[in-house]
Each structure stands twice: as structure tokens, then as C-alpha cells.
Amino acid sequence: MRKSILKSIEEALDLNPDVIFIGSDLGHGVLNEARKKNPDRVLIEGISEQHIIGMASGLALGGHKVFVHTIGTFLYRRAYEQIYIDVALHNLNVFIVGSGGGMVYAPLGPTHQSVEDIKILSSIPGLKIFLPCDSYETQQIVKSCLVNQGPAYVRLGKGGEKIISNSWREIPGFHSKVANEGDTLTVVSCGAISQEVFAAISRAKELGINPRHIHIAEFGELDSDEILNEITLQTKGILIVEEHIPSGGLKSKILENLNQMQIAITHLSLSFEFSTNYGSQKEHWVKNGIDSENILIKIQDLYM
């Protein structure tokens, strides 16, 4: 995903002189060619996230569309006040691209694990939160940012994800999609973990089980009747899967909007604790029961 979104931003830099990119601690060689072509609009500012958000805000006030990119935790934790006051309060075209969504950087410990980003950033009025599952969606999101007014946060996965969302049914006017039509159980997921859910459902279908799957690509779309209708259509139960702490994410938003409906809701997520286990993202998925194998087991249980 990261390579894809950087490529899309590089293309935008070539096409639109109002686009600016600001990076922080991105590693050697990132966007080198773009820096050579656009030295005044590709800026690498080092480890100074609060400064970078303030700088991006000033550029946006001058009419620019500014992409800011580094590891997600360093942006939404360190620069929360700047995102809230400098960016969102003024409805500026600043697009915060956070790499390492969920447990991508699990081996580096809690300092790098973006597990509560949705909860924190959804408290900011007017800030769109994009949750792509593959590079096809990141390309769509960059295009959307460039033509619409207002700030956004983009949660990126590890990279190298299979491109699967381009075959899913699009819901007109929305980024979210119907990944599988299915029957009386609806599985709702967002971001890169939708890859695991899709794999689990593909295996379930081989076993004669066919749950519906809704992928949420923009968090705020859960406030719309159209998306809620897709989730509740003919369903007798909802399974929510997210790579996020239990509160403040998909489950909280869905319960907030469906609190009057008598639908059984089951939830799989990361646990609400500091991670003390060393391991890869996949190993943490398994530990928390959000890998494709455990999702499949839960789907089977819900059909019994």
C-alpha cells in the first residue's frame, strides 16, 4: 500500500502544481526522483511531527493540497493538537498518511503500534478516516483527496497486499464496498484485516457457508443510511472484525447507529492492553483471533 500511495502522490505532484508532499523519517531514497523534479514541493523534514503538521497547515492556507507521511503513531499521538486545531478547525486540505496501521510494526513494540488511531482521530470533527485494504483503494483515495475539500487520515497496511477490492461491488457515492453478497450473517471489517476476512469467507464458501461481507473503507460512512442498510440487509447476526482496540472503532460506531435494532453482534479485535509479546503482525493476529483461520472458526460457530 505504501509504495502505491507514494506513486499516486508522485503522479499528482507532476500533474498539479498545488500539491506538496512533506515526509518525516521515511528512510533512504524515498521519493528521490520526485525530489529532483520538484525540489520545492517534496520536503523531508526529519523527526518533527508537530512542526510538520503546522507547516502543512500554513501551506494549505495558501491554497496547497498537502500530503504528510510517516509512521501513524508519531502523527496522531504526538501531533494531535496540531491536527485538531491547525488542520481540522480550518477544514484544510491536509492529508495525513500513516503507515503501520494496526500491528504492522509489532516487533518494535507499543510505541509503533497504531491500534487506537481510529478512536482518537474520529473525535476530530470533519476529519475523514480512510481504511484501505489494498493498493487499488489507496489510488482511489488519493484521487478523492485531490478533488474534495477538507482533511483526511489514511491508515496504511503493511504493503504487498493482494489487490482484491477492484472486483467487489461498489456502493454508489461511497468508498465502502460489498465484498461478498452472502446470506443471513454479515461480516463487517475495515482496512488491511479485510484481506483476512475475505480469505476466511472464501474458505467458508467451499464448506457451503456464505456470509455477507461489507468492507468499510471510510469510517464516517457508517453514519449513512445506505451503508447501514447494506450491513443489516436480511441479516440475523453481525460479526465485526477489526485490527483495533475493542472500543472507538467499528464496533462502537455500528452499535451507536444500530442501538435500536435487535441484531446479535459478535466482535473480534485486538485486546485493550499494551502488547508484551514479541512477534510479527501475523502472530499478533493469531494471538487475538483475527487471522483468517480463527475468523473462519468464528463464522462456522455463528452458523451452528
Buried (B, 14 or more C-beta within 10 A) or exposed (E): BBEBBBBBBBBBBEEEEBBBBBBBBBEEEBBEEBBEEBEEBBBBBEEBBBBBBBBBBEBBEEEBBBBBBBBBBBBBBBBBEBBBBBBBBBBBBBBBBBBBBBBBBBBEEEEBBBBBBBBBBBEBEBBBBBBBBBBBBBBBBBEBBBEEEBBBBBBBBBBEBEEBBEEBEBBEEBBBBBBBEBBEBBBBBBBBBBBBBBBBBBBBEEEEBBBBBBBBBBBBBBEBEEBBEBBBEEBEBBBBBBBBBBEBBBBBBBBEBBEEEEEEBBBBBBEEEEBEEEBEBEBBBBBBBBBBBBBBEBBBEBBE
